[in-house]
Amino acid sequence: MDVRSEIKSYIVREGMTIGKVLDVLHRKKGWSCSRSNFSDKLARGTIRYKEVKELAEILGYEIVWEKKKGRI
């Protein structure tokens, strides 16, 4: 699954829309309210890690790094 589809699926899973998520992120984290800017970042794959962490926080998730088994 690509980043765009994965992020959108988490938003939908939480019963939210991109507009609602951006409203909350704007109020709490100072994000731009521009849906087109956000959609462009997802389409180009240029969303920053910090932004993904803030988005996950708003949706009630945390990003956890887990070592793969069998990797050096």
C-alpha positions as CSV (number, residue, x, y, z in Angstrom):
1,M,0.0,0.0,0.0
2,D,1.4,3.4,-0.9
3,V,1.6,6.3,1.7
4,R,-1.3,8.2,0.2
5,S,-3.7,5.2,0.5
6,E,-2.4,4.2,3.9
7,I,-2.9,7.6,5.4
8,K,-6.4,8.0,3.8
9,S,-7.4,4.6,5.2
10,Y,-6.5,5.6,8.7
11,I,-8.5,8.8,8.4
12,V,-11.5,6.9,7.1
13,R,-11.1,4.1,9.7
14,E,-11.5,6.8,12.4
15,G,-14.7,8.1,10.8
16,M,-13.1,11.4,9.8
17,T,-12.7,13.3,6.6
18,I,-9.6,15.0,5.3
19,G,-11.3,18.4,5.9
20,K,-12.1,17.6,9.5
21,V,-8.6,16.3,10.2
22,L,-7.0,19.4,8.7
23,D,-9.3,21.6,10.8
24,V,-8.1,19.8,14.0
25,L,-4.5,19.9,12.9
26,H,-4.8,23.6,12.1
27,R,-6.2,24.4,15.5
28,K,-3.8,22.2,17.5
29,K,-0.6,22.2,15.4
30,G,-0.8,25.2,13.2
31,W,-1.1,23.3,9.9
32,S,-2.5,24.9,6.8
33,C,-6.2,24.3,6.2
34,S,-5.5,23.8,2.4
35,R,-6.9,20.4,1.3
36,S,-5.2,20.7,-2.0
37,N,-1.8,21.3,-0.3
38,F,-2.3,18.2,1.9
39,S,-3.5,16.1,-1.1
40,D,-0.6,17.2,-3.2
41,K,1.9,16.2,-0.4
42,L,0.2,12.7,-0.3
43,A,0.2,12.3,-4.1
44,R,3.9,13.3,-4.4
45,G,5.0,11.4,-1.3
46,T,6.5,14.6,0.2
47,I,4.7,14.6,3.6
48,R,7.3,15.0,6.3
49,Y,7.8,12.5,9.1
50,K,6.9,15.1,11.7
51,E,3.6,15.8,9.9
52,V,2.9,12.0,9.8
53,K,3.5,11.8,13.6
54,E,1.2,14.7,14.3
55,L,-1.5,13.3,12.0
56,A,-1.2,9.9,13.8
57,E,-1.5,11.6,17.1
58,I,-4.7,13.5,16.1
59,L,-6.1,10.2,14.9
60,G,-5.3,8.4,18.2
61,Y,-2.3,6.4,16.9
62,E,1.4,6.3,17.6
63,I,4.1,5.2,15.2
64,V,6.2,2.4,16.6
65,W,9.4,1.2,15.0
66,E,9.7,-2.6,15.3
67,K,12.8,-4.6,14.3
68,K,12.0,-7.2,11.7
69,K,12.8,-10.7,12.5
70,G,15.6,-12.3,10.6
71,R,17.3,-8.9,9.8
72,I,20.8,-8.1,10.7
